[in-house]
């Protein structure tokens, strides 16, 4: 294992120390509980947005804390859900009287821990909590025989758009309804060129031959639909775009918002090359691109590869997408 | 009769055993999950093993409650809520009981296993820890009904857990990250069933 770390057991804690040092103006970090807060939380009268999950997906989620996006993010160990204590502390801390919305990626551990937090919070009384589970990964068949679709790239778009809605002063119910509508209208598919190495494990999570790709890979190096031989980018782009479009039930009134996301180990030159292929395919399918975002936003440590997320767009979603945001990971208009 | 000293020994033995098998559990998890089961369980159980250095406990219920809360707070993933719920439900079942006999332990184990079932929404054959725990509980009950003492019943439970664990190899995983593999999960032993078997083997060494 070749990583810029000190001790594998200290990676998350030490990354948070660095994050606090890099963004003292915008973030406040509770190092004991491993919670990233926007510096001015709680905001009176604003719905608090709390997300969180395993670490190793940076900038998600801590890098999306700030005005126009999340109020708090709970950091778990690498690829491991945070625990209910963290979610409860974050919920209490960001409650500005308008309630708190939990944004949960659909993984067994995340869902169970957020559920336990909600049960414990209900027992304590006080804060009104709503919860939305994000499950946009079309690689997984949603059936009784799986844990359901995974939450992947849509999480980034959803945190931005719902973050803007909360910033406008919308109610908890409105924000939760908007989030659920986005979940219904967003789909993703990813692929890996290489595996990733969890620091505490010290070895690659899976083995992939030099001439193979894993199609439908998750953001923790979980396997996807199938192994395929390595192919040119234009063919890989089709392997990602086609199943997403097939599942999406058409574009929205204003086309789609596209995220071409890097898994962490693929250079931007390849991501732009891939985005060119994706844009060409969407054009060919008659799908208009309302907005696009290209880069590493929800990663899987040093895994090489990418994912494509399409979200049906309408006027309101585009407006909320364009609204000012000021976080370490996404910043415009502010 | 098992006392709080036995339950303390159980948790300490479990922590030691998990640490010894950490790499093996991680390898099993790498094959079908995300490769963190060993390190997460090691971190959480090691923390549990420190509890008796910090405070004294009045009885098994009191102690197991703290163990459950500690696991929920330190393990993370799905294993934290699942193992945490197991100990919390056992604790509730053993409230105010100082000396735990075979019947009472059976009731407590059943409460714990029921808790895992509720939290994880698993069924038999989904290739989860429940596939080790369910047959263990049945064998325990049967042994007690046949007149076994604690040692005999726990030995039967541990043996059944190991058989249940081994049977997960032929199952298709339907819960957790392994379920994303579909048919590709067949041929792999479930890491949760493996750690649950270690838990019962520890119990057989310490509770009687």
Interface residues (C-beta under 8 A of the other chain):
Chain A: X54 X76 X77 X78 X79 X80 X81 X82 X83 X84 X85 X107 X108 X109 X112 X113 X115 X116 X139 X140 X141 X144 X145 X146 X147 X150 X198 X200 X201 X203 X205 X206 X218 X220 X221 X222 X223 X224
Chain B: X26 X30 X33 X34 X35 X36 X39 X40 X43 X72 X73 X74 X75 X76 X77 X78 X79 X80 X81 X82 X119 X120 X172 X174 X175 X176 X177 X179 X180 X181 X182 X184
